[in-house]
């Protein structure tokens, strides 16, 4: 938790790919201990890669659209945005909801060590927005224009995860 750049710095590509393949073959028996992978960035990179390669993003495209409408609405206070975000978040498939809840809890613990790892909720939002959510719009310009709102949305989810997802 105290390594600078946790989740921001990339692990060694061959190790990350080897870990991905190992999880694909036999996820229950993969050794991710420090004895096997001294560089925590390898494990962090493999986790981000796993989420990025999911056929359906953790925050589904339909929920993404609804959340983006809320976060783009500048007439809403932050408190009202969070209140309105609850319903779309609760409509996530159960496996997505519970995985997101667990992941946000973990990332909140990463933020607790931000004085050492330099990973604030804003920095983690930059890293995880494109990993946990995406639009079903294939237009690269639309994706580029949405990036700042995706980061704002991801930060709102991280900061307010207990209000949105429960404890």
Phi and psi in radians as a Rosetta constraint file:
Dihedral C 1 N 2 CA 2 C 2 CIRCULARHARMONIC -1.761 0.35
Dihedral N 2 CA 2 C 2 N 3 CIRCULARHARMONIC 0.181 0.35
Dihedral C 2 N 3 CA 3 C 3 CIRCULARHARMONIC -1.407 0.35
Dihedral N 3 CA 3 C 3 N 4 CIRCULARHARMONIC 2.220 0.35
Dihedral C 3 N 4 CA 4 C 4 CIRCULARHARMONIC -1.041 0.35
Dihedral N 4 CA 4 C 4 N 5 CIRCULARHARMONIC 2.353 0.35
Dihedral C 4 N 5 CA 5 C 5 CIRCULARHARMONIC 1.393 0.35
Dihedral N 5 CA 5 C 5 N 6 CIRCULARHARMONIC 0.330 0.35
Dihedral C 5 N 6 CA 6 C 6 CIRCULARHARMONIC -0.921 0.35
Dihedral N 6 CA 6 C 6 N 7 CIRCULARHARMONIC 2.208 0.35
Dihedral C 6 N 7 CA 7 C 7 CIRCULARHARMONIC 1.323 0.35
Dihedral N 7 CA 7 C 7 N 8 CIRCULARHARMONIC -0.271 0.35
Dihedral C 7 N 8 CA 8 C 8 CIRCULARHARMONIC -1.582 0.35
Dihedral N 8 CA 8 C 8 N 9 CIRCULARHARMONIC -0.677 0.35
Dihedral C 8 N 9 CA 9 C 9 CIRCULARHARMONIC -1.472 0.35
Dihedral N 9 CA 9 C 9 N 10 CIRCULARHARMONIC 2.415 0.35
Dihedral C 9 N 10 CA 10 C 10 CIRCULARHARMONIC -1.428 0.35
Dihedral N 10 CA 10 C 10 N 11 CIRCULARHARMONIC 2.543 0.35
Dihedral C 10 N 11 CA 11 C 11 CIRCULARHARMONIC -1.430 0.35
Dihedral N 11 CA 11 C 11 N 12 CIRCULARHARMONIC 2.961 0.35
Dihedral C 11 N 12 CA 12 C 12 CIRCULARHARMONIC -1.111 0.35
Dihedral N 12 CA 12 C 12 N 13 CIRCULARHARMONIC 2.194 0.35
Dihedral C 12 N 13 CA 13 C 13 CIRCULARHARMONIC -0.919 0.35
Dihedral N 13 CA 13 C 13 N 14 CIRCULARHARMONIC -0.839 0.35
Dihedral C 13 N 14 CA 14 C 14 CIRCULARHARMONIC -1.103 0.35
Dihedral N 14 CA 14 C 14 N 15 CIRCULARHARMONIC -0.668 0.35
Dihedral C 14 N 15 CA 15 C 15 CIRCULARHARMONIC -1.193 0.35
Dihedral N 15 CA 15 C 15 N 16 CIRCULARHARMONIC -0.710 0.35
Dihedral C 15 N 16 CA 16 C 16 CIRCULARHARMONIC -1.086 0.35
Dihedral N 16 CA 16 C 16 N 17 CIRCULARHARMONIC -0.796 0.35
Dihedral C 16 N 17 CA 17 C 17 CIRCULARHARMONIC -1.145 0.35
Dihedral N 17 CA 17 C 17 N 18 CIRCULARHARMONIC -0.691 0.35
Dihedral C 17 N 18 CA 18 C 18 CIRCULARHARMONIC -1.092 0.35
Dihedral N 18 CA 18 C 18 N 19 CIRCULARHARMONIC -0.700 0.35
Dihedral C 18 N 19 CA 19 C 19 CIRCULARHARMONIC -1.166 0.35
Dihedral N 19 CA 19 C 19 N 20 CIRCULARHARMONIC -0.713 0.35
Dihedral C 19 N 20 CA 20 C 20 CIRCULARHARMONIC -1.047 0.35
Dihedral N 20 CA 20 C 20 N 21 CIRCULARHARMONIC -0.794 0.35
Dihedral C 20 N 21 CA 21 C 21 CIRCULARHARMONIC -1.122 0.35
Dihedral N 21 CA 21 C 21 N 22 CIRCULARHARMONIC -0.730 0.35
Dihedral C 21 N 22 CA 22 C 22 CIRCULARHARMONIC -1.065 0.35
Dihedral N 22 CA 22 C 22 N 23 CIRCULARHARMONIC -0.735 0.35
Dihedral C 22 N 23 CA 23 C 23 CIRCULARHARMONIC -1.153 0.35
Dihedral N 23 CA 23 C 23 N 24 CIRCULARHARMONIC -0.661 0.35
Dihedral C 23 N 24 CA 24 C 24 CIRCULARHARMONIC -1.107 0.35
Dihedral N 24 CA 24 C 24 N 25 CIRCULARHARMONIC -0.634 0.35
Dihedral C 24 N 25 CA 25 C 25 CIRCULARHARMONIC -1.362 0.35
Dihedral N 25 CA 25 C 25 N 26 CIRCULARHARMONIC -0.818 0.35
Dihedral C 25 N 26 CA 26 C 26 CIRCULARHARMONIC -2.748 0.35
Dihedral N 26 CA 26 C 26 N 27 CIRCULARHARMONIC 1.324 0.35
Dihedral C 26 N 27 CA 27 C 27 CIRCULARHARMONIC -1.017 0.35
Dihedral N 27 CA 27 C 27 N 28 CIRCULARHARMONIC -0.576 0.35
Dihedral C 27 N 28 CA 28 C 28 CIRCULARHARMONIC -1.189 0.35
Dihedral N 28 CA 28 C 28 N 29 CIRCULARHARMONIC -0.371 0.35
Dihedral C 28 N 29 CA 29 C 29 CIRCULARHARMONIC -2.053 0.35
Dihedral N 29 CA 29 C 29 N 30 CIRCULARHARMONIC 0.361 0.35
Dihedral C 29 N 30 CA 30 C 30 CIRCULARHARMONIC -1.401 0.35
Dihedral N 30 CA 30 C 30 N 31 CIRCULARHARMONIC 2.303 0.35
Dihedral C 30 N 31 CA 31 C 31 CIRCULARHARMONIC -1.624 0.35
Dihedral N 31 CA 31 C 31 N 32 CIRCULARHARMONIC 1.915 0.35
Dihedral C 31 N 32 CA 32 C 32 CIRCULARHARMONIC -1.941 0.35
Dihedral N 32 CA 32 C 32 N 33 CIRCULARHARMONIC 0.379 0.35
Dihedral C 32 N 33 CA 33 C 33 CIRCULARHARMONIC -1.192 0.35
Dihedral N 33 CA 33 C 33 N 34 CIRCULARHARMONIC 2.855 0.35
Dihedral C 33 N 34 CA 34 C 34 CIRCULARHARMONIC -1.112 0.35
Dihedral N 34 CA 34 C 34 N 35 CIRCULARHARMONIC -0.417 0.35
Dihedral C 34 N 35 CA 35 C 35 CIRCULARHARMONIC -1.151 0.35
Dihedral N 35 CA 35 C 35 N 36 CIRCULARHARMONIC -0.579 0.35
Dihedral C 35 N 36 CA 36 C 36 CIRCULARHARMONIC -1.566 0.35
Dihedral N 36 CA 36 C 36 N 37 CIRCULARHARMONIC -0.723 0.35
Dihedral C 36 N 37 CA 37 C 37 CIRCULARHARMONIC -2.216 0.35
Dihedral N 37 CA 37 C 37 N 38 CIRCULARHARMONIC 1.663 0.35
Dihedral C 37 N 38 CA 38 C 38 CIRCULARHARMONIC -1.163 0.35
Dihedral N 38 CA 38 C 38 N 39 CIRCULARHARMONIC -0.553 0.35
Dihedral C 38 N 39 CA 39 C 39 CIRCULARHARMONIC -1.559 0.35
Dihedral N 39 CA 39 C 39 N 40 CIRCULARHARMONIC 1.880 0.35
Dihedral C 39 N 40 CA 40 C 40 CIRCULARHARMONIC -1.061 0.35
Dihedral N 40 CA 40 C 40 N 41 CIRCULARHARMONIC -0.421 0.35
Dihedral C 40 N 41 CA 41 C 41 CIRCULARHARMONIC -1.114 0.35
Dihedral N 41 CA 41 C 41 N 42 CIRCULARHARMONIC -0.464 0.35
Dihedral C 41 N 42 CA 42 C 42 CIRCULARHARMONIC -1.140 0.35
Dihedral N 42 CA 42 C 42 N 43 CIRCULARHARMONIC -0.817 0.35
Dihedral C 42 N 43 CA 43 C 43 CIRCULARHARMONIC -1.173 0.35
Dihedral N 43 CA 43 C 43 N 44 CIRCULARHARMONIC -0.743 0.35
Dihedral C 43 N 44 CA 44 C 44 CIRCULARHARMONIC -1.090 0.35
Dihedral N 44 CA 44 C 44 N 45 CIRCULARHARMONIC -0.742 0.35
Dihedral C 44 N 45 CA 45 C 45 CIRCULARHARMONIC -1.133 0.35
Dihedral N 45 CA 45 C 45 N 46 CIRCULARHARMONIC -0.674 0.35
Dihedral C 45 N 46 CA 46 C 46 CIRCULARHARMONIC -1.143 0.35
Dihedral N 46 CA 46 C 46 N 47 CIRCULARHARMONIC -0.674 0.35
Dihedral C 46 N 47 CA 47 C 47 CIRCULARHARMONIC -1.131 0.35
Dihedral N 47 CA 47 C 47 N 48 CIRCULARHARMONIC -0.795 0.35
Dihedral C 47 N 48 CA 48 C 48 CIRCULARHARMONIC -1.081 0.35
Dihedral N 48 CA 48 C 48 N 49 CIRCULARHARMONIC -0.715 0.35
Dihedral C 48 N 49 CA 49 C 49 CIRCULARHARMONIC -1.086 0.35
Dihedral N 49 CA 49 C 49 N 50 CIRCULARHARMONIC -0.731 0.35
Dihedral C 49 N 50 CA 50 C 50 CIRCULARHARMONIC -0.979 0.35
Dihedral N 50 CA 50 C 50 N 51 CIRCULARHARMONIC -0.890 0.35
Dihedral C 50 N 51 CA 51 C 51 CIRCULARHARMONIC -1.132 0.35
Dihedral N 51 CA 51 C 51 N 52 CIRCULARHARMONIC -0.672 0.35
Dihedral C 51 N 52 CA 52 C 52 CIRCULARHARMONIC -1.152 0.35
Dihedral N 52 CA 52 C 52 N 53 CIRCULARHARMONIC -0.552 0.35
Dihedral C 52 N 53 CA 53 C 53 CIRCULARHARMONIC -1.557 0.35
Dihedral N 53 CA 53 C 53 N 54 CIRCULARHARMONIC -0.049 0.35
Dihedral C 53 N 54 CA 54 C 54 CIRCULARHARMONIC -1.038 0.35
Dihedral N 54 CA 54 C 54 N 55 CIRCULARHARMONIC 2.385 0.35
Dihedral C 54 N 55 CA 55 C 55 CIRCULARHARMONIC -1.072 0.35
Dihedral N 55 CA 55 C 55 N 56 CIRCULARHARMONIC -0.655 0.35
Dihedral C 55 N 56 CA 56 C 56 CIRCULARHARMONIC -1.965 0.35
Dihedral N 56 CA 56 C 56 N 57 CIRCULARHARMONIC 2.204 0.35
Dihedral C 56 N 57 CA 57 C 57 CIRCULARHARMONIC -1.105 0.35
Dihedral N 57 CA 57 C 57 N 58 CIRCULARHARMONIC 2.742 0.35
Dihedral C 57 N 58 CA 58 C 58 CIRCULARHARMONIC -0.983 0.35
Dihedral N 58 CA 58 C 58 N 59 CIRCULARHARMONIC -0.797 0.35
Dihedral C 58 N 59 CA 59 C 59 CIRCULARHARMONIC -1.620 0.35
Dihedral N 59 CA 59 C 59 N 60 CIRCULARHARMONIC 1.802 0.35
Dihedral C 59 N 60 CA 60 C 60 CIRCULARHARMONIC -1.035 0.35
Dihedral N 60 CA 60 C 60 N 61 CIRCULARHARMONIC 2.766 0.35
Dihedral C 60 N 61 CA 61 C 61 CIRCULARHARMONIC -1.026 0.35
Dihedral N 61 CA 61 C 61 N 62 CIRCULARHARMONIC -0.683 0.35
Dihedral C 61 N 62 CA 62 C 62 CIRCULARHARMONIC -1.147 0.35
Dihedral N 62 CA 62 C 62 N 63 CIRCULARHARMONIC -0.811 0.35
Dihedral C 62 N 63 CA 63 C 63 CIRCULARHARMONIC -1.161 0.35
Dihedral N 63 CA 63 C 63 N 64 CIRCULARHARMONIC -0.685 0.35
Dihedral C 63 N 64 CA 64 C 64 CIRCULARHARMONIC -0.934 0.35
Dihedral N 64 CA 64 C 64 N 65 CIRCULARHARMONIC -0.849 0.35
Dihedral C 64 N 65 CA 65 C 65 CIRCULARHARMONIC -1.020 0.35
Dihedral N 65 CA 65 C 65 N 66 CIRCULARHARMONIC -0.802 0.35
Dihedral C 65 N 66 CA 66 C 66 CIRCULARHARMONIC -1.159 0.35
Dihedral N 66 CA 66 C 66 N 67 CIRCULARHARMONIC -0.730 0.35
Dihedral C 66 N 67 CA 67 C 67 CIRCULARHARMONIC -1.170 0.35
Dihedral N 67 CA 67 C 67 N 68 CIRCULARHARMONIC -0.667 0.35
Dihedral C 67 N 68 CA 68 C 68 CIRCULARHARMONIC -1.140 0.35
Dihedral N 68 CA 68 C 68 N 69 CIRCULARHARMONIC -0.659 0.35
Dihedral C 68 N 69 CA 69 C 69 CIRCULARHARMONIC -1.046 0.35
Dihedral N 69 CA 69 C 69 N 70 CIRCULARHARMONIC -0.724 0.35
Dihedral C 69 N 70 CA 70 C 70 CIRCULARHARMONIC -1.179 0.35
Dihedral N 70 CA 70 C 70 N 71 CIRCULARHARMONIC -0.836 0.35
Dihedral C 70 N 71 CA 71 C 71 CIRCULARHARMONIC -1.221 0.35
Dihedral N 71 CA 71 C 71 N 72 CIRCULARHARMONIC -0.462 0.35
Dihedral C 71 N 72 CA 72 C 72 CIRCULARHARMONIC -1.389 0.35
Dihedral N 72 CA 72 C 72 N 73 CIRCULARHARMONIC -0.271 0.35
Dihedral C 72 N 73 CA 73 C 73 CIRCULARHARMONIC -1.364 0.35
Dihedral N 73 CA 73 C 73 N 74 CIRCULARHARMONIC 1.726 0.35
Dihedral C 73 N 74 CA 74 C 74 CIRCULARHARMONIC -1.298 0.35
Dihedral N 74 CA 74 C 74 N 75 CIRCULARHARMONIC -0.165 0.35
Dihedral C 74 N 75 CA 75 C 75 CIRCULARHARMONIC -1.350 0.35
Dihedral N 75 CA 75 C 75 N 76 CIRCULARHARMONIC -0.259 0.35
Dihedral C 75 N 76 CA 76 C 76 CIRCULARHARMONIC -1.602 0.35
Dihedral N 76 CA 76 C 76 N 77 CIRCULARHARMONIC 2.431 0.35
Dihedral C 76 N 77 CA 77 C 77 CIRCULARHARMONIC -1.224 0.35
Dihedral N 77 CA 77 C 77 N 78 CIRCULARHARMONIC 2.865 0.35
Dihedral C 77 N 78 CA 78 C 78 CIRCULARHARMONIC -1.051 0.35
Dihedral N 78 CA 78 C 78 N 79 CIRCULARHARMONIC -0.691 0.35
Dihedral C 78 N 79 CA 79 C 79 CIRCULARHARMONIC -1.101 0.35
Dihedral N 79 CA 79 C 79 N 80 CIRCULARHARMONIC -0.700 0.35
Dihedral C 79 N 80 CA 80 C 80 CIRCULARHARMONIC -1.234 0.35
Dihedral N 80 CA 80 C 80 N 81 CIRCULARHARMONIC -0.648 0.35
Dihedral C 80 N 81 CA 81 C 81 CIRCULARHARMONIC -1.026 0.35
Dihedral N 81 CA 81 C 81 N 82 CIRCULARHARMONIC -0.831 0.35
Dihedral C 81 N 82 CA 82 C 82 CIRCULARHARMONIC -1.077 0.35
Dihedral N 82 CA 82 C 82 N 83 CIRCULARHARMONIC -0.753 0.35
Dihedral C 82 N 83 CA 83 C 83 CIRCULARHARMONIC -1.040 0.35
Dihedral N 83 CA 83 C 83 N 84 CIRCULARHARMONIC -0.762 0.35
Dihedral C 83 N 84 CA 84 C 84 CIRCULARHARMONIC -1.277 0.35
Dihedral N 84 CA 84 C 84 N 85 CIRCULARHARMONIC -0.398 0.35
Dihedral C 84 N 85 CA 85 C 85 CIRCULARHARMONIC -1.276 0.35
Dihedral N 85 CA 85 C 85 N 86 CIRCULARHARMONIC -0.370 0.35
Dihedral C 85 N 86 CA 86 C 86 CIRCULARHARMONIC -1.026 0.35
Dihedral N 86 CA 86 C 86 N 87 CIRCULARHARMONIC -0.807 0.35
Dihedral C 86 N 87 CA 87 C 87 CIRCULARHARMONIC -1.100 0.35
Dihedral N 87 CA 87 C 87 N 88 CIRCULARHARMONIC -0.865 0.35
Dihedral C 87 N 88 CA 88 C 88 CIRCULARHARMONIC -1.069 0.35
Dihedral N 88 CA 88 C 88 N 89 CIRCULARHARMONIC -0.676 0.35
Dihedral C 88 N 89 CA 89 C 89 CIRCULARHARMONIC -1.087 0.35
Dihedral N 89 CA 89 C 89 N 90 CIRCULARHARMONIC -0.685 0.35
Dihedral C 89 N 90 CA 90 C 90 CIRCULARHARMONIC -1.230 0.35
Dihedral N 90 CA 90 C 90 N 91 CIRCULARHARMONIC -0.242 0.35
Dihedral C 90 N 91 CA 91 C 91 CIRCULARHARMONIC -1.566 0.35
Dihedral N 91 CA 91 C 91 N 92 CIRCULARHARMONIC -0.025 0.35
Dihedral C 91 N 92 CA 92 C 92 CIRCULARHARMONIC -1.083 0.35
Dihedral N 92 CA 92 C 92 N 93 CIRCULARHARMONIC 2.588 0.35
Dihedral C 92 N 93 CA 93 C 93 CIRCULARHARMONIC -0.980 0.35
Dihedral N 93 CA 93 C 93 N 94 CIRCULARHARMONIC 2.529 0.35
Dihedral C 93 N 94 CA 94 C 94 CIRCULARHARMONIC -0.896 0.35
Dihedral N 94 CA 94 C 94 N 95 CIRCULARHARMONIC -0.752 0.35
Dihedral C 94 N 95 CA 95 C 95 CIRCULARHARMONIC -1.114 0.35
Dihedral N 95 CA 95 C 95 N 96 CIRCULARHARMONIC -0.679 0.35
Dihedral C 95 N 96 CA 96 C 96 CIRCULARHARMONIC -1.162 0.35
Dihedral N 96 CA 96 C 96 N 97 CIRCULARHARMONIC -0.825 0.35
Dihedral C 96 N 97 CA 97 C 97 CIRCULARHARMONIC -1.004 0.35
Dihedral N 97 CA 97 C 97 N 98 CIRCULARHARMONIC -0.890 0.35
Dihedral C 97 N 98 CA 98 C 98 CIRCULARHARMONIC -1.210 0.35
Dihedral N 98 CA 98 C 98 N 99 CIRCULARHARMONIC -0.623 0.35
Dihedral C 98 N 99 CA 99 C 99 CIRCULARHARMONIC -1.171 0.35
Dihedral N 99 CA 99 C 99 N 100 CIRCULARHARMONIC -0.752 0.35
Dihedral C 99 N 100 CA 100 C 100 CIRCULARHARMONIC -1.096 0.35
Dihedral N 100 CA 100 C 100 N 101 CIRCULARHARMONIC -0.731 0.35
Dihedral C 100 N 101 CA 101 C 101 CIRCULARHARMONIC -1.037 0.35
Dihedral N 101 CA 101 C 101 N 102 CIRCULARHARMONIC -0.826 0.35
Dihedral C 101 N 102 CA 102 C 102 CIRCULARHARMONIC -1.128 0.35
Dihedral N 102 CA 102 C 102 N 103 CIRCULARHARMONIC -0.778 0.35
Dihedral C 102 N 103 CA 103 C 103 CIRCULARHARMONIC -1.100 0.35
Dihedral N 103 CA 103 C 103 N 104 CIRCULARHARMONIC -0.749 0.35
Dihedral C 103 N 104 CA 104 C 104 CIRCULARHARMONIC -1.139 0.35
Dihedral N 104 CA 104 C 104 N 105 CIRCULARHARMONIC -0.648 0.35
Dihedral C 104 N 105 CA 105 C 105 CIRCULARHARMONIC -1.078 0.35
Dihedral N 105 CA 105 C 105 N 106 CIRCULARHARMONIC -0.741 0.35
Dihedral C 105 N 106 CA 106 C 106 CIRCULARHARMONIC -1.102 0.35
Dihedral N 106 CA 106 C 106 N 107 CIRCULARHARMONIC -0.823 0.35
Dihedral C 106 N 107 CA 107 C 107 CIRCULARHARMONIC -1.130 0.35
Dihedral N 107 CA 107 C 107 N 108 CIRCULARHARMONIC -0.538 0.35
Dihedral C 107 N 108 CA 108 C 108 CIRCULARHARMONIC -1.110 0.35
Dihedral N 108 CA 108 C 108 N 109 CIRCULARHARMONIC -0.677 0.35
Dihedral C 108 N 109 CA 109 C 109 CIRCULARHARMONIC -1.174 0.35
Dihedral N 109 CA 109 C 109 N 110 CIRCULARHARMONIC -0.604 0.35
Dihedral C 109 N 110 CA 110 C 110 CIRCULARHARMONIC -1.067 0.35
Dihedral N 110 CA 110 C 110 N 111 CIRCULARHARMONIC -0.778 0.35
Dihedral C 110 N 111 CA 111 C 111 CIRCULARHARMONIC -1.069 0.35
Dihedral N 111 CA 111 C 111 N 112 CIRCULARHARMONIC -0.581 0.35
Dihedral C 111 N 112 CA 112 C 112 CIRCULARHARMONIC -1.029 0.35
Dihedral N 112 CA 112 C 112 N 113 CIRCULARHARMONIC -0.389 0.35
Dihedral C 112 N 113 CA 113 C 113 CIRCULARHARMONIC -1.855 0.35
Dihedral N 113 CA 113 C 113 N 114 CIRCULARHARMONIC 0.372 0.35
Dihedral C 113 N 114 CA 114 C 114 CIRCULARHARMONIC -1.063 0.35
Dihedral N 114 CA 114 C 114 N 115 CIRCULARHARMONIC -0.440 0.35
Dihedral C 114 N 115 CA 115 C 115 CIRCULARHARMONIC -1.167 0.35
Dihedral N 115 CA 115 C 115 N 116 CIRCULARHARMONIC -0.412 0.35
Dihedral C 115 N 116 CA 116 C 116 CIRCULARHARMONIC -1.777 0.35
Dihedral N 116 CA 116 C 116 N 117 CIRCULARHARMONIC -0.743 0.35
Dihedral C 116 N 117 CA 117 C 117 CIRCULARHARMONIC -1.631 0.35
Dihedral N 117 CA 117 C 117 N 118 CIRCULARHARMONIC -0.126 0.35
Dihedral C 117 N 118 CA 118 C 118 CIRCULARHARMONIC 1.080 0.35
Dihedral N 118 CA 118 C 118 N 119 CIRCULARHARMONIC 0.424 0.35
Dihedral C 118 N 119 CA 119 C 119 CIRCULARHARMONIC -1.959 0.35
Dihedral N 119 CA 119 C 119 N 120 CIRCULARHARMONIC 1.572 0.35
Dihedral C 119 N 120 CA 120 C 120 CIRCULARHARMONIC -1.339 0.35
Dihedral N 120 CA 120 C 120 N 121 CIRCULARHARMONIC 3.013 0.35
Dihedral C 120 N 121 CA 121 C 121 CIRCULARHARMONIC -1.083 0.35
Dihedral N 121 CA 121 C 121 N 122 CIRCULARHARMONIC -0.589 0.35
Dihedral C 121 N 122 CA 122 C 122 CIRCULARHARMONIC -1.124 0.35
Dihedral N 122 CA 122 C 122 N 123 CIRCULARHARMONIC -0.795 0.35
Dihedral C 122 N 123 CA 123 C 123 CIRCULARHARMONIC -1.130 0.35
Dihedral N 123 CA 123 C 123 N 124 CIRCULARHARMONIC -0.720 0.35
Dihedral C 123 N 124 CA 124 C 124 CIRCULARHARMONIC -1.161 0.35
Dihedral N 124 CA 124 C 124 N 125 CIRCULARHARMONIC -0.598 0.35
Dihedral C 124 N 125 CA 125 C 125 CIRCULARHARMONIC -1.114 0.35
Dihedral N 125 CA 125 C 125 N 126 CIRCULARHARMONIC -0.687 0.35
Dihedral C 125 N 126 CA 126 C 126 CIRCULARHARMONIC -1.076 0.35
Dihedral N 126 CA 126 C 126 N 127 CIRCULARHARMONIC -0.723 0.35
Dihedral C 126 N 127 CA 127 C 127 CIRCULARHARMONIC -1.285 0.35
Dihedral N 127 CA 127 C 127 N 128 CIRCULARHARMONIC -0.753 0.35
Dihedral C 127 N 128 CA 128 C 128 CIRCULARHARMONIC -1.636 0.35
Dihedral N 128 CA 128 C 128 N 129 CIRCULARHARMONIC -0.308 0.35
Dihedral C 128 N 129 CA 129 C 129 CIRCULARHARMONIC -0.969 0.35
Dihedral N 129 CA 129 C 129 N 130 CIRCULARHARMONIC -0.904 0.35
Dihedral C 129 N 130 CA 130 C 130 CIRCULARHARMONIC -1.282 0.35
Dihedral N 130 CA 130 C 130 N 131 CIRCULARHARMONIC -0.175 0.35
Dihedral C 130 N 131 CA 131 C 131 CIRCULARHARMONIC -1.555 0.35
Dihedral N 131 CA 131 C 131 N 132 CIRCULARHARMONIC -0.646 0.35
Dihedral C 131 N 132 CA 132 C 132 CIRCULARHARMONIC -1.776 0.35
Dihedral N 132 CA 132 C 132 N 133 CIRCULARHARMONIC -0.208 0.35
Dihedral C 132 N 133 CA 133 C 133 CIRCULARHARMONIC -2.533 0.35
Dihedral N 133 CA 133 C 133 N 134 CIRCULARHARMONIC 2.704 0.35
Dihedral C 133 N 134 CA 134 C 134 CIRCULARHARMONIC -2.879 0.35
Dihedral N 134 CA 134 C 134 N 135 CIRCULARHARMONIC 2.711 0.35
Dihedral C 134 N 135 CA 135 C 135 CIRCULARHARMONIC -1.456 0.35
Dihedral N 135 CA 135 C 135 N 136 CIRCULARHARMONIC 2.747 0.35
Dihedral C 135 N 136 CA 136 C 136 CIRCULARHARMONIC -1.561 0.35
Dihedral N 136 CA 136 C 136 N 137 CIRCULARHARMONIC 0.091 0.35
Dihedral C 136 N 137 CA 137 C 137 CIRCULARHARMONIC -1.417 0.35
Dihedral N 137 CA 137 C 137 N 138 CIRCULARHARMONIC 2.110 0.35
Dihedral C 137 N 138 CA 138 C 138 CIRCULARHARMONIC -1.451 0.35
Dihedral N 138 CA 138 C 138 N 139 CIRCULARHARMONIC -0.054 0.35
Dihedral C 138 N 139 CA 139 C 139 CIRCULARHARMONIC -1.234 0.35
Dihedral N 139 CA 139 C 139 N 140 CIRCULARHARMONIC 2.046 0.35
Dihedral C 139 N 140 CA 140 C 140 CIRCULARHARMONIC -1.102 0.35
Dihedral N 140 CA 140 C 140 N 141 CIRCULARHARMONIC -0.546 0.35
Dihedral C 140 N 141 CA 141 C 141 CIRCULARHARMONIC -1.184 0.35
Dihedral N 141 CA 141 C 141 N 142 CIRCULARHARMONIC -0.693 0.35
Dihedral C 141 N 142 CA 142 C 142 CIRCULARHARMONIC -1.104 0.35
Dihedral N 142 CA 142 C 142 N 143 CIRCULARHARMONIC -0.712 0.35
Dihedral C 142 N 143 CA 143 C 143 CIRCULARHARMONIC -1.096 0.35
Dihedral N 143 CA 143 C 143 N 144 CIRCULARHARMONIC -0.742 0.35
Dihedral C 143 N 144 CA 144 C 144 CIRCULARHARMONIC -1.108 0.35
Dihedral N 144 CA 144 C 144 N 145 CIRCULARHARMONIC -0.755 0.35
Dihedral C 144 N 145 CA 145 C 145 CIRCULARHARMONIC -1.219 0.35
Dihedral N 145 CA 145 C 145 N 146 CIRCULARHARMONIC -0.487 0.35
Dihedral C 145 N 146 CA 146 C 146 CIRCULARHARMONIC -1.419 0.35
Dihedral N 146 CA 146 C 146 N 147 CIRCULARHARMONIC -0.280 0.35
Dihedral C 146 N 147 CA 147 C 147 CIRCULARHARMONIC -0.963 0.35
Dihedral N 147 CA 147 C 147 N 148 CIRCULARHARMONIC -0.787 0.35
Dihedral C 147 N 148 CA 148 C 148 CIRCULARHARMONIC -1.163 0.35
Dihedral N 148 CA 148 C 148 N 149 CIRCULARHARMONIC -0.616 0.35
Dihedral C 148 N 149 CA 149 C 149 CIRCULARHARMONIC -1.265 0.35
Dihedral N 149 CA 149 C 149 N 150 CIRCULARHARMONIC -0.609 0.35
Dihedral C 149 N 150 CA 150 C 150 CIRCULARHARMONIC -1.080 0.35
Dihedral N 150 CA 150 C 150 N 151 CIRCULARHARMONIC -0.732 0.35
Dihedral C 150 N 151 CA 151 C 151 CIRCULARHARMONIC -1.147 0.35
Dihedral N 151 CA 151 C 151 N 152 CIRCULARHARMONIC -0.722 0.35
Dihedral C 151 N 152 CA 152 C 152 CIRCULARHARMONIC -1.091 0.35
Dihedral N 152 CA 152 C 152 N 153 CIRCULARHARMONIC -0.740 0.35
Dihedral C 152 N 153 CA 153 C 153 CIRCULARHARMONIC -1.104 0.35
Dihedral N 153 CA 153 C 153 N 154 CIRCULARHARMONIC -0.826 0.35
Dihedral C 153 N 154 CA 154 C 154 CIRCULARHARMONIC -1.092 0.35
Dihedral N 154 CA 154 C 154 N 155 CIRCULARHARMONIC -0.704 0.35
Dihedral C 154 N 155 CA 155 C 155 CIRCULARHARMONIC -1.130 0.35
Dihedral N 155 CA 155 C 155 N 156 CIRCULARHARMONIC -0.713 0.35
Dihedral C 155 N 156 CA 156 C 156 CIRCULARHARMONIC -1.072 0.35
Dihedral N 156 CA 156 C 156 N 157 CIRCULARHARMONIC -0.696 0.35
Dihedral C 156 N 157 CA 157 C 157 CIRCULARHARMONIC -1.142 0.35
Dihedral N 157 CA 157 C 157 N 158 CIRCULARHARMONIC -0.781 0.35
Dihedral C 157 N 158 CA 158 C 158 CIRCULARHARMONIC -1.114 0.35
Dihedral N 158 CA 158 C 158 N 159 CIRCULARHARMONIC -0.804 0.35
Dihedral C 158 N 159 CA 159 C 159 CIRCULARHARMONIC -1.187 0.35
Dihedral N 159 CA 159 C 159 N 160 CIRCULARHARMONIC -0.585 0.35
Dihedral C 159 N 160 CA 160 C 160 CIRCULARHARMONIC -1.959 0.35
Dihedral N 160 CA 160 C 160 N 161 CIRCULARHARMONIC 0.409 0.35
Dihedral C 160 N 161 CA 161 C 161 CIRCULARHARMONIC -1.056 0.35
Dihedral N 161 CA 161 C 161 N 162 CIRCULARHARMONIC -0.601 0.35
Dihedral C 161 N 162 CA 162 C 162 CIRCULARHARMONIC -1.233 0.35
Dihedral N 162 CA 162 C 162 N 163 CIRCULARHARMONIC -0.576 0.35
Dihedral C 162 N 163 CA 163 C 163 CIRCULARHARMONIC -1.215 0.35
Dihedral N 163 CA 163 C 163 N 164 CIRCULARHARMONIC -0.635 0.35
Dihedral C 163 N 164 CA 164 C 164 CIRCULARHARMONIC -1.495 0.35
Dihedral N 164 CA 164 C 164 N 165 CIRCULARHARMONIC -0.615 0.35
Dihedral C 164 N 165 CA 165 C 165 CIRCULARHARMONIC -2.073 0.35
Dihedral N 165 CA 165 C 165 N 166 CIRCULARHARMONIC -0.166 0.35
Dihedral C 165 N 166 CA 166 C 166 CIRCULARHARMONIC 1.518 0.35
Dihedral N 166 CA 166 C 166 N 167 CIRCULARHARMONIC 3.097 0.35
